[in-house]
Amino acid sequence: MELGRLEYLQALVTEFQVTDSSEAKEQVLANLANFAYDPKNYEYLRQLQVLDLFLDMLTEDNETLVEFAIGKNCTRVHS
């Protein structure tokens, strides 16, 4: 069974929330950031509170997560 866009994004958010691996978090956040470039995904990302997730990452100790979050938030402002 193929996941729809919303279900796939929900699976990514859930994976991000439950994993303890920094590398896995970085990969998932990068994937979410890539989806955020497409305006068709905005409503899904808003519904799943991914924009808040990006904002929350700004206070993380992991510099890679912070960089992904900054990059995505800057892109959102300019689009």
N, C-alpha and C positions, 0 to 999 in steps of 0.2 A: 504494500500500500504506500503510495507516494504522499508525502506531507505537503500541505499547502504552505504558502509563504508565511502566514501567521503562525502556524504550528511549528514550522522550521525555526523561525525567530524565537518562539517561546522555548524550544528545545535548547537553543544557544544560550538564552538567558538563564535557564535552569542549570545548564552545565556550568556556566560561569559561577553561579551561586553555590553550587554544591562541591566544586572541586577545591582541593587544597593545594594543587600544583600551581606554582607561579607561571611556569611555562604554558600550561593549559589555559590559565586565565588570560595570558598575553595573546595566545592564538585566538581564543574566543572573542576577546575584545576587538582584536584586529578584524575578525570576520564581521562583527556587528558594525564596526566603523565603515567597512566596505559597503554594507547594506545601506548605511545612512547616507551615502552619496546619491542614491537613487530616490528622487522625490516620491516615487510610487510607494516607497516603504515607510514614509514619514508617519502616516496614521497608525500603522502597525507598531512602529517603534514608540510612538507616544503612548499607545494603549498598553504596551508592555513596560513602560517607564524606563526605557533604555536611555533617554536623554538625561534622566536623573542619575542613572548608573554612571554615565560619562562624567557628570558633575561630581559624583561621589569619589571617582577615581583621582580627582585633582589633589586629594589629601593623602594619597597612598605613599608609602615609602618606596615602592617599586617604580623606578624612573620610567621604565618602558610603559607601564600602565598610565602614568601621568602624561607621557608624550602622546599616546594614542588619544587620551581624553582631550588634551589641549588641541590636537590636530582636528579632531572631530568637532569640538565646540567652535573652533574658528571657522571651519567649513560651514557649519550651520548658520553662523552669523552672516557670512558672505553670500549665502544662496537665497 
